[in-house]
Amino acid sequence: MKHTLILLFSTVLSMTITAQEADAYKKVTTSFTEYFNQQDAAAIFELYTPETQNDITKEGVAAFVKGCYSQFGKLTQTEFQNTSGKVHTYTATFEKASLSMELLLDDQDKIISIQFDQL
């Protein structure tokens, strides 16, 4: 009985943490989509961790946003596909293409990494 209660508690705790993590990723993808479609590179830059901000510049983010927007158009939908470790993979549907989007957040729900690849 004691082992059953521990297992049940562990399962419930794990489900709660997973749900909180999923909510954080959903919030960030929603913000990223909104800022991308507004071409607000400064707001996207603020979604990154300080460490990631040190590796890229605001100008680099602006060039990325401008280039992707001109090549792919507006980001119309992000659909969750799977999780591998803490990396969440989505199908990112733009006006002109669909890409795979891999997103990794830190414990403060800031972007460590976001990558787009062909499907």
C-alpha positions as CSV (number, residue, x, y, z in Angstrom):
1,M,0.0,0.0,0.0
2,K,2.8,2.4,0.9
3,H,4.5,1.8,-2.5
4,T,1.2,2.3,-4.3
5,L,0.7,5.7,-2.6
6,I,4.3,6.8,-3.4
7,L,3.8,5.7,-7.1
8,L,0.5,7.5,-7.3
9,F,1.9,10.7,-5.8
10,S,4.9,10.6,-8.1
11,T,2.6,10.1,-11.1
12,V,0.4,13.0,-10.1
13,L,3.4,15.3,-9.5
14,S,4.9,14.3,-12.8
15,M,1.6,15.1,-14.6
16,T,1.4,18.5,-12.9
17,I,5.0,19.4,-13.8
18,T,4.4,18.2,-17.4
19,A,1.2,20.3,-17.6
20,Q,3.0,23.4,-16.3
21,E,5.8,22.9,-18.8
22,A,3.3,22.5,-21.6
23,D,1.6,25.7,-20.5
24,A,4.9,27.6,-20.5
25,Y,5.7,26.4,-24.0
26,K,2.3,27.3,-25.3
27,K,2.6,30.8,-23.8
28,V,6.0,31.3,-25.4
29,T,4.9,30.0,-28.8
30,T,1.9,32.3,-28.7
31,S,4.1,35.3,-27.9
32,F,6.7,34.3,-30.5
33,T,3.9,34.0,-33.2
34,E,2.4,37.4,-32.2
35,Y,5.8,39.2,-32.2
36,F,7.0,37.5,-35.4
37,N,3.8,38.5,-37.3
38,Q,4.3,42.1,-36.0
39,Q,8.0,41.8,-37.0
40,D,8.8,43.0,-33.5
41,A,12.4,41.7,-33.2
42,A,13.0,43.6,-30.0
43,A,10.1,41.7,-28.3
44,I,11.4,38.4,-29.7
45,F,14.9,39.2,-28.4
46,E,13.4,39.6,-24.9
47,L,12.0,36.1,-25.0
48,Y,15.5,34.7,-25.0
49,T,17.6,33.8,-22.0
50,P,20.4,36.3,-21.1
51,E,23.0,33.7,-22.1
52,T,21.3,33.4,-25.5
53,Q,21.1,37.1,-25.8
54,N,24.8,37.3,-25.3
55,D,25.3,34.8,-28.2
56,I,23.0,36.7,-30.6
57,T,22.4,40.4,-31.1
58,K,19.2,42.4,-31.5
59,E,20.4,43.1,-35.0
60,G,20.8,39.3,-35.6
61,V,17.3,38.6,-34.4
62,A,16.0,41.5,-36.6
63,A,17.7,40.1,-39.7
64,F,16.4,36.6,-38.9
65,V,12.8,37.9,-38.4
66,K,12.9,40.0,-41.6
67,G,14.4,37.2,-43.7
68,C,12.0,34.6,-42.5
69,Y,9.0,36.9,-42.8
70,S,9.9,37.8,-46.4
71,Q,10.6,34.2,-47.4
72,F,7.8,32.4,-45.5
73,G,5.2,35.1,-44.7
74,K,3.1,35.2,-41.5
75,L,3.3,32.4,-39.0
76,T,-0.3,31.2,-39.0
77,Q,-0.2,28.2,-36.7
78,T,2.1,26.2,-34.4
79,E,1.0,22.6,-33.8
80,F,2.6,20.5,-31.1
81,Q,4.1,17.3,-32.4
82,N,6.3,15.7,-29.7
83,T,8.7,16.2,-26.9
84,S,12.3,14.8,-26.6
85,G,13.7,15.6,-23.3
86,K,12.9,19.3,-22.8
87,V,12.8,20.1,-26.5
88,H,9.3,20.5,-27.8
89,T,8.8,20.1,-31.6
90,Y,6.0,21.8,-33.5
91,T,4.9,22.1,-37.1
92,A,5.1,25.8,-37.8
93,T,2.8,26.7,-40.6
94,F,3.6,30.0,-42.5
95,E,1.7,31.5,-45.4
96,K,4.2,30.1,-47.9
97,A,5.7,27.0,-46.2
98,S,5.5,24.6,-43.3
99,L,8.6,24.0,-41.2
100,S,9.6,21.9,-38.1
101,M,10.2,24.2,-35.1
102,E,12.2,22.9,-32.2
103,L,11.9,25.0,-29.0
104,L,13.9,24.7,-25.7
105,L,13.1,26.8,-22.7
106,D,14.9,27.3,-19.4
107,D,13.4,27.2,-15.9
108,Q,12.2,30.8,-16.2
109,D,10.4,30.1,-19.5
110,K,12.9,31.9,-21.6
111,I,14.1,30.6,-25.0
112,I,17.4,28.8,-24.9
113,S,17.1,27.7,-28.5
114,I,14.6,27.9,-31.3
115,Q,15.3,26.2,-34.7
116,F,13.4,25.9,-37.9
117,D,14.0,23.0,-40.3
118,Q,12.3,21.6,-43.4
119,L,9.7,19.0,-42.7
